[in-house]
Amino acid sequence: MVVAETLPSGLRLVTESMSHVRSVTVGVWLTRGSRHESDAQAGVAHFVEHMLFKGTTSRSARAIAETIDSVGGQLDAFTAKEYAGYYIKVLDEHLPLALDLLADMVMRPALAPPDIEREQGVILEEIKMVEDAPDDLVHEEFVQQFWHRHPLGRPILGTPDTVRSLTAPILRDYFERTYLAPNLVITAAGHLDHDRVRDLAARAFADLSTVAGRVDEVPPAVRPGLIVREKDIEQSHVCLGTAAYPQAHADRHATFVLNTMLGGSMSSRLFQHIREDRGLAYAVWSSLITYSDAGALTIYAGCAVDRVHEVIDLTLAELATLRDVPVDADELQRAKDHLKGNLMLSLENTSSRMTQLARQELTFGRQFSLDEMLRAIEAVTADDVLRVSRDLFRDGAAVATVVGPALPRALTMDDLKV
């Protein structure tokens, strides 16, 4: 059973009781991410996320680790472009401790200058890791081109220059302006009672400020283009994509089905035609990137440098076929069954259920039942897929990035016509 309410402070709470388990996962979700930063402070949201693990006014970083380890719990966090999350999984009896620890971290971080100086070095190394991981780097280059000069196109980690410029006063100012009750959502799933969670949360988070300012979000425009970045590595990494729909779009389920058929499964067209039939790539897949006001459908492949043109040609041919030829009933049903199966399997543990609660609250402000989601997927028709494909796969709208050795023949925008 899912229960949602807003506390007098503006803090939102959503819980789901799962009586057949003994664990509880509880998360604190911040409705701010890297897109809400200024260019000069790019990376500040991610930096603050790191710092919340470095100690509070009453706990050291070691004490935080020992607190969660002493009960066999799991603590983690992440920063995304539109939100950040902190979550703990524990046995149900340790829920009060989990909420107390999360509240301490998100309300009373120490943000000590010596810790900040050390963590700058850690984050700079994290940025280097992306630079040394070409399959990550090609996607980073893609979004920077795709949403050029827009906050959604900036790296979540920031740049070396901006990270070095982030001082203790800047981090403290960002924290105090951002970690406020109206900007936070608590979600919990597992062996719990909603009223007890509400009472625990109300006490633990009682000192949160109840005033939060608004942020202006300007939708990005897609910038078609091509980036080829040479690196002395063994393989070429290709990322190609087109605009897609925002998270809450009415055609989102048709887009999920389309993506599954294109490259979202082992039986997908890209996997079968590029890997299985021709042996051109080990890794090839498609995925959807969705935000509140924008989206992208991306295709990735890693291949030999002399096969880049062929892989791109085959990929564009698949897009054209989906745009021009209705899918048959069997392929459509396989894609829908794959999606439904993945959805049901993904919700079998408390962590995934807690995350699902948060994403629905952040995106829709309401909860969709599993049956509602399954019915929406099953309702997708071949005409829906064709209509969405025609809307998304247009000539001149593609963006591509390639990271790898020098190409034997130059790529041009003419090579990206669907």
C-alpha positions as CSV (number, residue, x, y, z in Angstrom):
1,M,0.0,0.0,0.0
2,V,1.4,3.4,-1.0
3,V,0.7,6.5,1.2
4,A,1.7,10.0,0.4
5,E,1.4,13.2,2.4
6,T,3.1,16.6,2.8
7,L,4.2,17.6,6.3
8,P,3.5,21.2,7.6
9,S,7.1,22.2,6.7
10,G,6.6,21.3,3.1
11,L,8.6,18.1,3.3
12,R,6.9,15.4,1.2
13,L,6.7,11.8,2.4
14,V,5.8,8.7,0.3
15,T,5.9,5.2,1.8
16,E,5.0,1.7,0.5
17,S,4.4,-1.2,2.9
18,M,5.8,-4.6,1.9
19,S,4.8,-7.0,4.6
20,H,6.6,-10.0,3.2
21,V,10.2,-8.5,3.7
22,R,12.2,-7.7,6.8
23,S,14.2,-4.7,5.3
24,V,13.4,-1.1,4.7
25,T,15.0,1.3,2.3
26,V,14.6,5.0,3.0
27,G,15.8,7.8,0.8
28,V,16.0,11.6,0.9
29,W,15.6,13.1,-2.6
30,L,16.6,16.7,-3.4
31,T,14.7,18.3,-6.3
32,R,17.8,20.1,-7.4
33,G,20.6,18.9,-9.6
34,S,23.4,20.0,-11.9
35,R,21.1,21.8,-14.3
36,H,20.2,24.3,-11.5
37,E,23.8,25.5,-11.1
38,S,25.4,28.5,-12.7
39,D,28.1,27.9,-15.3
40,A,30.7,29.3,-12.9
41,Q,29.8,26.9,-10.2
42,A,29.4,23.8,-12.4
43,G,29.9,20.7,-10.2
44,V,28.8,22.3,-6.9
45,A,25.8,20.0,-6.5
46,H,27.9,16.9,-6.9
47,F,30.7,18.3,-4.7
48,V,28.1,18.9,-1.9
49,E,26.9,15.4,-2.2
50,H,30.4,14.2,-1.6
51,M,30.8,16.5,1.4
52,L,27.7,15.2,3.1
53,F,29.7,11.9,3.7
54,K,32.7,13.7,5.2
55,G,31.1,14.4,8.6
56,T,28.4,16.4,10.3
57,T,28.5,18.7,13.3
58,S,28.1,15.6,15.6
59,R,29.6,12.7,13.5
60,S,32.9,12.3,11.8
61,A,33.1,10.5,8.4
62,R,34.4,7.5,10.2
63,A,31.4,7.6,12.6
64,I,29.0,7.7,9.7
65,A,30.6,4.6,8.2
66,E,30.7,2.8,11.5
67,T,27.1,3.7,12.3
68,I,25.8,2.1,9.1
69,D,28.3,-0.8,9.2
70,S,27.3,-1.7,12.8
71,V,23.8,-2.7,11.7
72,G,24.8,-4.3,8.4
73,G,23.2,-1.5,6.4
74,Q,23.9,0.0,3.0
75,L,24.4,3.7,2.5
76,D,24.8,5.4,-0.9
77,A,24.1,8.6,-2.8
78,F,24.3,10.1,-6.3
79,T,23.8,13.4,-8.1
80,A,21.8,13.7,-11.4
81,K,21.0,16.6,-13.6
82,E,17.6,17.3,-12.0
83,Y,17.9,15.8,-8.6
84,A,20.1,14.1,-6.0
85,G,19.5,11.2,-3.7
86,Y,20.7,9.8,-0.4
87,Y,19.5,6.4,0.7
88,I,20.0,3.7,3.3
89,K,18.8,0.0,3.4
90,V,18.6,-1.6,6.8
91,L,16.6,-4.2,8.7
92,D,13.2,-2.8,9.7
93,E,14.2,-2.5,13.4
94,H,16.9,0.0,12.4
95,L,14.7,2.4,10.6
96,P,14.9,5.1,13.4
97,L,18.7,5.0,13.1
98,A,18.6,5.3,9.3
99,L,16.3,8.3,9.4
100,D,18.4,9.9,12.1
101,L,21.6,9.4,10.1
102,L,20.1,10.7,6.9
103,A,18.7,13.8,8.7
104,D,22.1,14.5,10.2
105,M,23.8,14.3,6.9
106,V,21.4,16.5,4.9
107,M,20.8,19.1,7.6
108,R,24.1,19.4,9.5
109,P,27.1,18.7,7.3
110,A,30.4,20.0,8.6
111,L,31.8,21.3,5.3
112,A,35.2,21.7,6.9
113,P,37.7,23.5,4.7
114,P,40.4,20.8,5.1
115,D,37.9,18.1,4.0
116,I,36.9,20.2,1.0
117,E,40.5,20.6,-0.1
118,R,41.0,16.9,0.1
119,E,37.7,16.1,-1.7
120,Q,38.7,18.5,-4.6
121,G,41.5,16.1,-5.4
122,V,39.1,13.1,-5.3
123,I,36.7,14.7,-7.7
124,L,39.5,15.8,-10.0
125,E,40.5,12.2,-10.2
126,E,36.9,11.2,-10.9
127,I,36.9,13.6,-13.8
128,K,40.1,11.9,-15.1
129,M,38.3,8.6,-14.9
130,V,35.7,9.7,-17.3
131,E,38.4,11.0,-19.7
132,D,40.1,7.6,-19.5
133,A,36.8,5.6,-20.1
134,P,35.9,6.2,-23.8
135,D,32.5,4.6,-23.5
136,D,31.6,7.2,-20.9
137,L,33.5,10.0,-22.6
138,V,31.6,9.6,-25.9
139,H,28.3,10.0,-24.1
140,E,29.6,13.1,-22.3
141,E,30.7,14.6,-25.6
142,F,27.3,13.7,-27.1
143,V,25.2,15.6,-24.5
144,Q,27.5,18.6,-24.6
145,Q,26.9,18.8,-28.4
146,F,23.3,17.8,-28.2
147,W,22.3,20.4,-25.6
148,H,25.0,22.9,-26.5
149,R,25.4,25.8,-24.0
150,H,22.5,24.6,-21.9
151,P,22.8,23.3,-18.3
152,L,21.6,19.8,-19.3
153,G,24.6,19.6,-21.6
154,R,27.2,20.3,-18.8
155,P,29.0,17.5,-17.0
156,I,27.5,16.7,-13.6
157,L,31.0,16.5,-12.2
158,G,31.9,20.0,-13.4
159,T,35.2,20.8,-15.0
160,P,38.7,20.9,-13.5
161,D,38.6,24.7,-13.4
162,T,35.2,25.0,-11.8
163,V,35.9,22.3,-9.2
164,R,39.1,24.0,-8.2
165,S,37.2,27.3,-7.7
166,L,34.6,25.8,-5.3
167,T,35.5,27.0,-1.8
168,A,34.0,26.4,1.6
169,P,31.8,29.6,1.5
170,I,30.5,28.7,-2.0
171,L,29.6,25.1,-0.9
172,R,28.0,26.4,2.3
173,D,26.0,29.0,0.4
174,Y,24.7,26.4,-2.1
175,F,23.8,24.0,0.7
176,E,21.9,26.6,2.7
177,R,19.9,27.8,-0.3
178,T,19.1,24.3,-1.6
179,Y,18.7,21.7,1.2
180,L,15.3,23.1,2.4
181,A,12.1,21.3,3.3
182,P,10.1,22.2,0.2
183,N,12.9,20.9,-2.0
184,L,13.1,17.5,-0.3
185,V,11.1,14.2,-0.7
186,I,11.5,11.3,1.7
187,T,10.5,7.9,0.3
188,A,10.6,4.6,2.1
189,A,9.6,1.0,1.1
190,G,9.7,-2.2,3.0
191,H,8.4,-3.6,6.3
192,L,7.1,-0.4,7.7
193,D,4.1,1.5,9.1
194,H,3.4,4.9,7.4
195,D,2.3,6.7,10.6
196,R,5.5,5.6,12.4
197,V,7.7,6.7,9.5
198,R,5.9,10.1,9.5
199,D,6.4,10.6,13.2
200,L,10.1,9.6,13.0
201,A,10.7,11.8,9.9
202,A,8.8,14.8,11.5
203,R,11.1,14.6,14.5
204,A,14.3,13.9,12.7
205,F,13.8,16.7,10.1
206,A,12.1,19.2,12.4
207,D,14.7,21.9,12.0
208,L,14.6,22.1,8.2
209,S,13.9,25.6,6.8
210,T,10.5,25.8,5.4
211,V,11.3,28.6,2.8
212,A,12.6,27.7,-0.6
213,G,13.1,29.9,-3.7
214,R,12.0,29.0,-7.2
215,V,14.3,28.1,-10.0
216,D,13.8,29.0,-13.6
217,E,14.2,26.1,-16.1
218,V,14.5,27.0,-19.7
219,P,13.9,24.0,-22.1
220,P,17.0,23.2,-24.2
221,A,17.1,23.3,-27.9
222,V,18.8,20.4,-29.8
223,R,21.9,21.4,-31.8
224,P,22.4,18.9,-34.7
225,G,26.1,18.2,-35.3
226,L,29.0,15.9,-35.4
227,I,32.1,15.7,-33.1
228,V,35.0,13.4,-33.8
229,R,37.6,13.2,-31.0
230,E,40.8,11.3,-31.7
231,K,42.3,9.3,-28.9
232,D,45.0,6.7,-29.0
233,I,42.9,3.7,-28.1
234,E,42.1,0.3,-29.7
235,Q,38.4,0.8,-30.5
236,S,36.2,3.5,-31.8
237,H,33.2,4.5,-29.7
238,V,30.1,5.8,-31.4
239,C,27.1,7.6,-29.9
240,L,24.3,8.8,-32.2
241,G,21.0,10.2,-31.2
242,T,17.9,12.2,-31.9
243,A,15.5,14.3,-29.8
244,A,12.9,12.4,-27.7
245,Y,10.1,13.2,-25.4
246,P,10.2,14.6,-21.8
247,Q,9.5,12.3,-18.9
248,A,5.8,12.9,-18.6
249,H,4.9,13.0,-22.3
250,A,1.7,11.2,-23.3
251,D,3.7,9.1,-25.8
252,R,6.3,7.9,-23.3
253,H,5.1,4.3,-23.3
254,A,5.2,4.1,-27.1
255,T,8.7,5.5,-27.0
256,F,9.7,2.8,-24.4
257,V,8.4,0.1,-26.8
258,L,10.2,1.7,-29.8
259,N,13.5,1.8,-27.9
260,T,13.1,-1.8,-26.9
261,M,12.7,-2.9,-30.5
262,L,15.5,-0.7,-31.7
263,G,18.3,-1.6,-29.2
264,G,16.9,-2.2,-25.8
265,S,17.2,-6.0,-25.7
266,M,19.1,-8.9,-27.0
267,S,16.5,-9.6,-29.7
268,S,16.5,-5.9,-30.8
269,R,17.2,-4.9,-34.3
270,L,20.5,-3.2,-33.6
271,F,21.8,-6.1,-31.5
272,Q,20.8,-8.7,-34.1
273,H,21.8,-6.9,-37.2
274,I,25.0,-5.3,-36.1
275,R,26.4,-7.8,-33.6
276,E,24.8,-11.1,-34.4
277,D,24.5,-11.0,-38.2
278,R,27.6,-9.0,-39.0
279,G,29.9,-9.2,-36.0
280,L,30.7,-5.5,-36.1
281,A,30.5,-4.7,-32.4
282,Y,30.5,-6.4,-29.0
283,A,28.5,-3.7,-27.4
284,V,25.6,-2.1,-29.2
285,W,22.4,-0.7,-27.7
286,S,20.0,2.1,-27.5
287,S,18.6,4.0,-24.5
288,L,16.4,6.9,-23.5
289,I,17.5,10.0,-21.6
290,T,14.5,11.9,-20.2
291,Y,14.2,15.0,-18.2
292,S,11.3,17.3,-17.2
293,D,11.3,19.3,-20.4
294,A,13.6,17.4,-22.8
295,G,14.7,14.0,-23.9
296,A,17.1,12.1,-26.2
297,L,17.1,8.7,-27.8
298,T,20.8,7.5,-28.1
299,I,22.5,4.6,-29.8
300,Y,25.9,3.4,-28.7
301,A,28.3,1.0,-30.4
302,G,32.0,0.1,-29.9
303,C,33.6,-1.1,-33.1
304,A,36.9,-1.2,-35.1
305,V,37.8,2.2,-36.6
306,D,37.4,0.9,-40.2
307,R,33.8,-0.1,-39.4
308,V,32.5,3.2,-38.0
309,H,30.9,4.3,-41.3
310,E,29.2,0.9,-41.7
311,V,27.9,0.8,-38.2
312,I,26.5,4.3,-38.6
313,D,24.9,3.4,-42.0
314,L,23.3,0.3,-40.5
315,T,22.0,2.3,-37.5
316,L,20.4,5.0,-39.7
317,A,18.9,2.3,-41.9
318,E,17.2,0.8,-38.8
319,L,15.8,4.2,-37.9
320,A,14.5,4.7,-41.4
321,T,12.8,1.3,-41.4
322,L,11.1,2.0,-38.1
323,R,10.0,5.4,-39.5
324,D,8.7,4.0,-42.8
325,V,7.5,0.5,-42.2
326,P,4.9,-0.6,-39.5
327,V,6.2,-3.2,-37.1
328,D,4.6,-6.6,-37.2
329,A,2.4,-7.9,-34.4
330,D,4.9,-10.5,-33.1
331,E,7.8,-8.1,-32.7
332,L,5.5,-5.5,-31.1
333,Q,4.2,-8.1,-28.5
334,R,7.8,-9.3,-27.7
335,A,8.9,-5.8,-27.0
336,K,5.9,-5.1,-24.8
337,D,6.3,-8.4,-22.9
338,H,10.0,-7.6,-22.4
339,L,9.2,-4.2,-21.0
340,K,6.5,-5.6,-18.7
341,G,8.8,-8.4,-17.4
342,N,11.7,-6.0,-16.8
343,L,9.4,-3.7,-14.9
344,M,8.0,-6.4,-12.6
345,L,11.4,-7.9,-11.9
346,S,12.9,-4.5,-11.2
347,L,10.4,-3.9,-8.4
348,E,11.1,-7.1,-6.3
349,N,13.3,-5.4,-3.7
350,T,12.8,-2.5,-1.3
351,S,15.6,-0.4,-2.9
352,S,14.0,-0.4,-6.3
353,R,10.5,0.2,-4.9
354,M,11.8,3.2,-2.9
355,T,13.4,4.6,-6.0
356,Q,10.2,4.1,-8.1
357,L,8.2,6.0,-5.4
358,A,10.7,8.9,-5.6
359,R,10.8,9.1,-9.4
360,Q,7.0,9.1,-9.7
361,E,6.6,11.7,-7.0
362,L,9.3,13.9,-8.6
363,T,8.0,13.5,-12.2
364,F,4.2,13.3,-11.8
365,G,3.4,14.3,-8.2
366,R,1.4,11.1,-7.9
367,Q,1.9,7.3,-7.9
368,F,0.9,5.0,-10.7
369,S,0.1,1.4,-9.7
370,L,1.9,-1.5,-11.3
371,D,-1.3,-2.5,-13.0
372,E,-1.7,1.0,-14.5
373,M,1.8,0.9,-15.9
374,L,1.4,-2.6,-17.4
375,R,-1.9,-1.6,-19.0
376,A,-0.3,1.5,-20.5
377,I,2.5,-0.6,-22.1
378,E,0.1,-3.2,-23.4
379,A,-2.1,-0.5,-25.0
380,V,0.7,0.6,-27.3
381,T,-0.1,-0.1,-31.0
382,A,1.9,-0.5,-34.1
383,D,0.4,2.8,-35.3
384,D,1.7,4.5,-32.1
385,V,5.2,3.2,-32.7
386,L,5.1,4.4,-36.4
387,R,3.8,7.8,-35.4
388,V,6.5,8.3,-32.8
389,S,9.2,7.1,-35.1
390,R,8.1,9.6,-37.8
391,D,8.2,12.3,-35.2
392,L,11.6,11.5,-33.9
393,F,13.6,10.2,-36.9
394,R,13.9,13.2,-39.2
395,D,16.6,14.1,-41.6
396,G,19.0,16.7,-40.4
397,A,18.1,16.2,-36.7
398,A,20.7,13.7,-35.7
399,V,23.8,14.3,-33.4
400,A,26.8,12.0,-33.4
401,T,30.0,11.8,-31.5
402,V,32.9,9.4,-32.1
403,V,35.9,8.9,-29.8
404,G,38.8,6.7,-31.0
405,P,41.6,6.4,-33.5
406,A,41.8,8.6,-36.6
407,L,39.1,7.6,-39.1
408,P,40.3,6.4,-42.4
409,R,37.6,8.5,-44.1
410,A,36.1,11.7,-42.7
411,L,32.6,11.8,-41.3
412,T,30.3,14.6,-42.4
413,M,26.7,15.7,-41.6
414,D,25.6,14.1,-44.9
415,D,26.6,10.8,-43.3
416,L,23.9,11.3,-40.6
417,K,20.9,11.7,-42.8
418,V,18.1,9.2,-41.9
